[in-house]
Amino acid sequence: MHEVIRCPVCDEPASSAACVFTATPRTFAGKSFSIRLVRCRCTHVFRNPSPSWEELLDFYDDDYHCFTTSAAEAERIERWIEQRRRDGRFNHVPIVPEGRYLDIGCGTGDMVAAMARLGMEAEGVEPSRYAVEKATEAGLKVTHGQLHEAAYPAASFDAISMFHVLEHTPDPVGVLRECRRILKPAGEIVIGVPNFDALVFAIVGKHWIGLQDPTHVQHFCPESLRVAAERAGLAVDRIETESIPEHVEAELAKWLRLRFLVPQRLTLWTGALKGLSARIARKGEGTHRGDSVVAHLYASGHC
């Protein structure tokens, strides 16, 4: 653990950031981590003190939840592919026929596989050796390592995506600058991160999956993601938030189990929360308080 001296987004002294969340120390992989989140005047929230990347590597093994795709999720991806083939976008990302696509932090390669099927020259980069091996076994082009280690040539990609990755990195602005460097002049970057201002977080509190201690060291809201993008030299086309009702339902069911001992499987099986979850999702999106922030970014001057 180390003390963060300056805000990772706006570079203001971290000493002026106000504490907004604390949790009792927890033990992961035999290591104890204290959880203290502070909010800078630029609206960005970050862990301080924060674990180093080396300390976090132990958590990205074959048990990491993002490295498994359920049968239901696989079926949903198949439906999306057929729907988005006509729409020109898949999971917010533009489909550029025969163009080059990169997914950063691609895990086992679901997005890489989908975009390849949709006609793009698709590849990924991923720091987990286990995930890279699984992707390679599936015939996908995935590079092992962090983005800067891949050393892609400048102006290489027509489309770049980074979903639920930026919150894991100690230097989000540096990562976005590297994205800008490897993006073609007319290309687009799509970033997705948990929304610290999410309505569902206000309801379930410390049980919110977006906190994901200890691997989430950055916590964005729409405004702080805009600040990070602009500091990296990227132009912001639009920033929106989204909520998937099924995800809201799972969050509420987990909260009821942990807070009131209501069996989670029973709650989900009966569908008792479906209507409420749909209303919360709609309200979240309508007030910029959806579960996730999604930003569409371009090289400056090409918006």
N, C-alpha and C positions, 0 to 999 in steps of 0.2 A: 504494500500500500504506500502511496505517496501523496503529498499535498499538492493540489492543483493550484498554481499561482495565478493564472489568468484564465478568463472565460474561454473555453474552447471554440466559441462561435464569434464573439465580438472582440476578444482580446483585452477587455477591460480587466483591471485587477480583481481577482476572485474575492479579495477581502471585503468588497462591497456587496457581495451576493448574500441574500438572506436565506436562512434555513427554512425549508418548507416541508420536509419529511424526514423522520428518523425511524429506525427499527432496531430492535435488539440485535447484537452480533449473532451471526449465524455461521455454522461450520459447513464447508463444502470441500469435498475431497481432502479432508483432514486439515483444512485451513480455516481460520476464523476471519470473517469479513464483517466490518461494521457498515451499516447502511445510513448514510447521511446525504440528503439531496439539498442543494442550494439553488436559488433562482437569481440569475443576474438581472440587471436593469433592462437588458435587451430582450428579456422574457425567457431566455434559455435556462434549462434546468440540467444540472450535472452532478455526478457523484464527487464528493470531496470530504475526506480523502478517497482516492480512487485506486483500484488495483491496476497493475501494469498488464500489458498484453501477455507477457510471459506467465504471469500468475493466472490469467484467464484461460490459457490454452488447454489446461486439464479438463475444462468443462465441455470442450467441443470434441468429444469422443463418439463412439458408435451409439451411445445412449442418448445423445442430444436429440430433442424432440423434432427439430426441423429436418432431421435426416431420415425420417420415415414418412411414407405417404400411405394413408389408409385407403381401403378399397373405395370408400365413399368419396374421398378426395380425388382419387384417380378417375372415378366416373364423372365427377364434376368437371375436371379438366378436359375430358373427352367432349363433354357437351359444349364447353366454352370454345374449344377449337373449331367445332363445326359452326357455331354461331358467329364467332369473330372472323372467320374466313371471309365472310361477306361484309363485315363492318369496317375492316381496315385497321383494326386494333385488337390486341389480345392482352387482357389484364392491364389495360391502360397504355400498353406499348405499341407504337406504330409498326405495322407490318410493311416492310419495304421489300418487294419481290427482288430476290437475288442480292439484296443488300447485306451488309455485315452487322451482326447483333452480338452484344456481349451482356451476360448476366453476371454481376459482381456478387460474390457470396452465394453462388448458385446451389449450394448443397449437393444433393445427388442428381440435379439437373432437370427438374421438371420443366422449368421455363425454357431451357436450352432445347429440350426435345420438342416442346410445343412449337417454338418459333422455327425450328428446322422443318417441321411438318407443314408449316405455313409458308414455306418458300424462302426463308432467309438462311444465309451462311452463319449458323449460330454456334457460339461457344461460351464457355464460362470460366471463371477463376474462383477458387475456393481454398481457404486455408486448412481445412480438415483433410488429412490424408485419407481417412476412412471414406469420407464422402466422395473424394476424387476417384478412389478405387471403384466405388459402386457406379459412379457415372461412366467411367471408362469401360467397365464391364458391359454397360448397356450400349456401348458404341458411340458415346458422346465425346466431343472435344472439350476437355476441361483441363485447365492448367492449375497445378498445385502451388499455393502460396498466396500472399497478399497482392493487392492490385499493383502497387509500385514495383514489386518483385517480378511481375510478369513482363515489365518493360515493353509494352506494346508500342509500335511506331506511332508518331503523331498523326492525327486525322485518320484513324483506322476504321471507325465504326459509324454506321448510319443511325443506330439506335443502341442505347445503353440503359439497362435497368439495374436498380439496387433496392431490393425489397427487404425491409427489416434487417438491415445491415449497418447503416450509418450510426445507429444508436450503440453499436458495439465498439466503435473505434475511438481511440483517445484523441484523434486529430481529424474531425469531420471536414473542416475546411480544406485541409491538405488533400484528403481523398477526393473531394469535389474538384479541386484544381487539377488533379491527375485525370479525372473524368473529362474535364474540359479539354485537356491537352490531346486526348486520344479520340475525341469526338470530331466527326467531319463537320465542316462549316455549316451545313444545313441540317445537321443531325439533331436528335432529341434525346435528352436524358429523363427518365422517369424514376423518381425517388419515392419510396413508401416507408414511413416510420410510424410507430405508435404515437398517439396524440396525448400528451400529458394533460391537456385540457378536456379530455374526453368526458362525456356525460356519464358513461358507465363507470369510469374511475371515481367520479364524485359519489356514486352510489355504493360501490363495493370496497372502496378504500384500499387498504394494504393488501387485499387479496387479488387485486387487478393483475392480469397476466402481463400487462405492459411494463410493470416494474421489473419483472424478471431478474431478481437479485441472484448472483452478483454480476451477470454478464452485460446488462444494460448500464452503460456508464454515462450515456447522454440521453436526455429526455426532451424531445422537440415538441413545439406547438407550431401552428401555421406561421406565426410571425418569426420565430427563431430560425425556422428552416429557410425562410426568405432571406434573413440576414446572412446565414451561412452561405447560401447560393450566391448572393451578390458579392460577398467578400471573396469568393472563389472566381469571380469574373464571369459568372453565368447570368443570363437574362431569364427572368421568371415570366413564363407565359401565363400560367395559372396555378393556384394552389387551392385544393379542395380537401374536404374530409369525407370519409365514407364509413359506414357501419354495415356489417353483414348481420342480419337478424339472428341467424343461427349461432354466431359467435357471441352476441349479446346474451342469448338464451343460456349458453354454456357458462358464461361469466356469472349470471344471476343464480344458476343452479349450484355452482361451486360455492358461491357466497352463502346461500341458504344452508348448504351442508356444513360449512365451517363455522357459521355464526349460530345457526339454530338446529343443527344436527338433522336437517331434513335430507333423506337419502337422495343423492344426486341422480342416480339411475332412475328412481321412481319419478322424480320431477320431470326429467327429460322424456321418459316413456309416456307419461300422461299428457305431455304437451301443455301443461298448465300455464307455462310462461310464454307461450308463443305470441299471443296477442300483445302482452305487455312488452315483450322484447322488440316486436315490430314497431310499436309506438316509440320506444326509446331510441331505436335506430333512426327512425324518421326525424325525430326531434333533434337528435345529435347532428345529423347531416344538415338540417335546416338552420342550425345555429353555429355551424363551424366547430361543433364539438363531437364529431364522429370519432370512432375508435382509432382510425388511422388518418394520417396526413399524407396526401399524394400530391407531389409537385411535378410539373412539366417544365423542364429547363432547356435552354438553348445556349449556344455560344453567344456572347454579347453581340448585338447588332443583327442577329438572325431570327429574332422573335417575330 
